[in-house]
Amino acid sequence: MIKNKRIITAIIAIIGVLAIAIVAFAVNANSANSVEAESKTTKVSKSTKIVAKKAAANKKALDAWKHPSESKKYPDLDKHKDAYIEVSIPKQRVYIKENKDILYTMKAATGEKKSPTPKGTFQIQNRGDSFYNAESKEGANYWTSFKDWGVYLFHSVPTDKDGKYVEDEAHKLGKRSSHGCVRLTIPDAKWINSTVPDGMKVIVK
């Protein structure tokens, strides 16, 4: 009888150990699944953030023509009496310079090879709010002439006959794409139109 009790006690003990082992295994399995699920959620979250970041960057690049070319303020020309404008055709940039110092850099689009922007030294002439050329079916805002009194201009990205900006053309800033004028972002063109004085030197090279 005593021997049987010992056997039963041993069996119960073994069963208890097995039960504890099963519970521990289940807990570990759940924990592992939880960690794996959390890891997957973290990866998905990071992936979503990366995609959102890229989308925001792409939108910013596409909307660049609506904003100033630089995040800093435009130069105060009252403090820079010797300032002048330099247009770089190879770099597709317009620089506001004083001596050799670059005060501000603007994204630009100069003339295509079949209608190039003339090179040389010129000066700021007349200006106006907007125009539309029926022959080229293209207009622009904030125009400022630097050669031939209204023929060669700094102006905004193009507009259509209704005065709406043509986004396909606006996205060409940084490439030679105009009929000879120098295209700029809307704020850059407006700043030149409203701030740069008549007679300021313009170098195109």
C-alpha positions as CSV (number, residue, x, y, z in Angstrom):
1,M,0.0,0.0,0.0
2,I,2.8,2.4,0.9
3,K,4.6,1.5,-2.2
4,N,1.5,2.3,-4.3
5,K,1.2,5.7,-2.6
6,R,4.8,6.5,-3.5
7,I,4.1,5.6,-7.1
8,I,1.0,7.7,-7.2
9,T,2.9,10.7,-5.6
10,A,5.7,10.3,-8.1
11,I,3.2,10.2,-11.0
12,I,1.4,13.3,-9.6
13,A,4.8,15.1,-9.3
14,I,5.7,14.2,-12.9
15,I,2.3,15.4,-14.1
16,G,2.8,18.7,-12.2
17,V,6.3,19.2,-13.8
18,L,4.8,18.5,-17.3
19,A,2.0,20.9,-16.7
20,I,4.4,23.7,-15.6
21,A,6.5,22.9,-18.7
22,I,3.5,23.1,-21.0
23,V,2.4,26.4,-19.4
24,A,5.9,27.9,-19.7
25,F,6.1,26.8,-23.3
26,A,2.7,28.4,-24.1
27,V,3.8,31.7,-22.4
28,N,7.1,31.8,-24.3
29,A,5.3,31.0,-27.6
30,N,2.8,33.9,-26.9
31,S,5.6,36.2,-26.0
32,A,7.6,35.3,-29.1
33,N,4.5,35.8,-31.3
34,S,3.9,39.2,-29.5
35,V,7.5,40.3,-30.1
36,E,7.3,39.2,-33.8
37,A,4.0,41.0,-34.3
38,E,5.4,44.1,-32.6
39,S,8.5,43.9,-34.8
40,K,6.3,43.6,-37.9
41,T,4.2,46.6,-36.8
42,T,7.3,48.6,-36.2
43,K,8.6,47.8,-39.7
44,V,5.3,48.7,-41.3
45,S,5.2,51.9,-39.3
46,K,8.8,52.8,-40.4
47,S,8.0,51.9,-44.0
48,T,4.8,54.1,-43.9
49,K,6.8,57.0,-42.6
50,I,9.5,56.6,-45.3
51,V,6.8,56.5,-48.0
52,A,5.1,59.6,-46.5
53,K,8.5,61.4,-46.3
54,K,9.3,60.6,-49.9
55,A,5.8,61.7,-51.0
56,A,6.2,65.0,-49.1
57,A,9.7,65.5,-50.7
58,N,8.3,64.9,-54.2
59,K,5.4,67.3,-53.6
60,K,7.8,69.9,-52.4
61,A,10.0,69.5,-55.5
62,L,6.9,69.7,-57.8
63,D,5.7,72.9,-56.0
64,A,9.1,74.6,-56.0
65,W,7.9,77.1,-58.6
66,K,5.4,78.5,-56.1
67,H,8.1,79.4,-53.5
68,P,11.2,81.5,-53.2
69,S,14.3,79.6,-54.3
70,E,16.0,79.9,-50.9
71,S,14.6,79.7,-47.4
72,K,16.5,82.9,-46.3
73,K,15.3,86.4,-46.9
74,Y,15.9,88.2,-50.2
75,P,18.9,90.6,-49.9
76,D,18.3,94.2,-48.8
77,L,19.4,96.2,-51.8
78,D,19.6,99.4,-49.8
79,K,22.5,97.7,-48.0
80,H,24.1,96.4,-51.2
81,K,24.5,99.4,-53.4
82,D,26.9,97.5,-55.8
83,A,24.6,94.5,-56.3
84,Y,24.0,93.2,-59.8
85,I,22.3,90.2,-61.5
86,E,24.2,87.4,-63.1
87,V,22.4,84.7,-65.2
88,S,24.3,81.4,-65.7
89,I,23.0,79.5,-68.7
90,P,25.1,76.4,-68.0
91,K,23.8,76.2,-64.4
92,Q,20.3,77.5,-65.1
93,R,20.6,79.9,-62.2
94,V,20.2,83.6,-61.5
95,Y,22.5,85.1,-58.9
96,I,22.1,88.3,-57.1
97,K,25.7,89.3,-56.5
98,E,27.8,92.1,-55.0
99,N,31.4,92.0,-56.2
100,K,32.1,88.3,-56.1
101,D,29.8,87.5,-53.2
102,I,26.5,85.6,-54.0
103,L,23.7,87.2,-52.0
104,Y,21.0,85.0,-53.3
105,T,20.5,82.2,-55.8
106,M,17.4,81.6,-57.9
107,K,16.3,78.6,-60.0
108,A,15.8,79.6,-63.6
109,A,14.9,78.4,-67.1
110,T,16.6,80.2,-70.0
111,G,16.0,80.0,-73.7
112,E,16.0,76.7,-75.6
113,K,18.9,76.2,-78.1
114,K,16.6,77.2,-81.0
115,S,15.7,80.5,-79.1
116,P,18.6,81.2,-76.8
117,T,18.8,83.8,-74.2
118,P,21.3,86.4,-75.5
119,K,24.6,86.6,-73.7
120,G,26.3,89.9,-72.7
121,T,26.0,92.8,-70.3
122,F,22.6,94.6,-70.1
123,Q,20.6,96.6,-67.6
124,I,17.2,96.6,-66.1
125,Q,14.7,98.6,-68.2
126,N,10.9,98.7,-68.1
127,R,8.5,96.3,-66.2
128,G,4.9,95.3,-65.8
129,D,2.5,93.0,-64.0
130,S,1.6,90.5,-66.7
131,F,1.5,89.8,-70.4
132,Y,0.2,87.3,-72.9
133,N,1.7,86.5,-76.3
134,A,-0.9,85.2,-78.6
135,E,1.7,84.0,-81.1
136,S,3.5,81.7,-78.6
137,K,0.2,81.1,-76.7
138,E,2.1,81.9,-73.5
139,G,2.1,84.6,-70.9
140,A,3.6,85.3,-67.5
141,N,3.4,87.5,-64.5
142,Y,5.9,90.0,-62.9
143,W,7.9,90.7,-66.0
144,T,11.0,92.9,-65.9
145,S,12.9,93.7,-69.1
146,F,16.7,93.5,-69.4
147,K,17.1,93.8,-73.2
148,D,15.2,95.5,-76.0
149,W,12.6,97.1,-73.8
150,G,10.2,94.3,-73.4
151,V,11.6,91.6,-75.6
152,Y,13.9,89.8,-73.2
153,L,12.5,89.5,-69.7
154,F,12.8,88.1,-66.3
155,H,9.3,86.7,-65.5
156,S,7.4,84.1,-63.6
157,V,6.8,80.5,-64.9
158,P,4.3,80.7,-67.8
159,T,0.6,81.3,-67.7
160,D,-2.1,80.4,-70.3
161,K,-4.6,82.8,-72.0
162,D,-6.8,82.7,-68.8
163,G,-3.9,83.7,-66.6
164,K,-3.5,80.3,-65.0
165,Y,0.0,78.9,-64.4
166,V,0.9,76.1,-66.8
167,E,2.3,73.4,-64.4
168,D,3.9,71.3,-67.1
169,E,6.1,74.3,-68.0
170,A,6.5,75.4,-64.4
171,H,8.2,72.0,-63.6
172,K,10.9,72.8,-66.2
173,L,12.7,75.3,-64.0
174,G,16.4,74.3,-64.1
175,K,16.2,73.4,-67.8
176,R,16.5,75.4,-70.9
177,S,12.9,75.7,-71.9
178,S,11.9,79.3,-72.6
179,H,11.6,81.3,-75.9
180,G,14.6,83.5,-74.7
181,C,13.4,85.0,-71.5
182,V,14.5,84.0,-68.1
183,R,11.8,82.2,-66.2
184,L,11.7,82.2,-62.4
185,T,9.6,81.0,-59.5
186,I,6.6,83.3,-58.8
187,P,8.1,84.9,-55.7
188,D,11.5,85.4,-57.3
189,A,10.0,87.1,-60.3
190,K,7.9,89.3,-58.1
191,W,10.9,90.3,-56.0
192,I,12.9,91.3,-59.0
193,N,9.9,93.2,-60.5
194,S,9.1,95.1,-57.3
195,T,12.6,95.5,-55.8
196,V,15.4,95.6,-58.4
197,P,16.0,99.2,-59.6
198,D,16.0,100.5,-63.2
199,G,19.6,100.5,-64.5
200,M,20.9,97.6,-62.4
201,K,23.5,95.7,-64.3
202,V,22.6,92.3,-65.7
203,I,25.3,89.9,-67.0
204,V,24.2,86.8,-69.0
205,K,26.9,84.2,-69.6
